[in-house]
Amino acid sequence: MKNEKGFTLIEMMIVLLIISVLMLIALPSMTKNNKIVKSLGCEATIDLVQGQVGAYEAEHNRLPTLEELVEKNYVDTIVCPGNIPLVIDTEGNVSKSGTP
């Protein structure tokens, strides 16, 4: 036989087994962190919109509606990740819909 270079089937199967084990270890951690990232993303969106409410109020001497913020290009979006809508109360505080 010639001296051929390459991987044998057994070597490839061992590599696939190692990769599979690593994936089984890593995936649960990734899905748990995904929930945390979405939560922090919503908090950041609320802080951004809250800042823009203040900017609008300083320019126009009144509180805006969320639609006015979008129409006048103060913000691009008025929803949190996961399509959770935001609301502005009568004092100008921004929160997720259904939360105080």
Summary of the structure (lengths in Angstrom):
residues: 100
radius of gyration: 25.3
end to end distance: 77.5
largest distance: 88.0
contacts: 220
relative contact order: 0.11
helix: 58%
strand: 10%
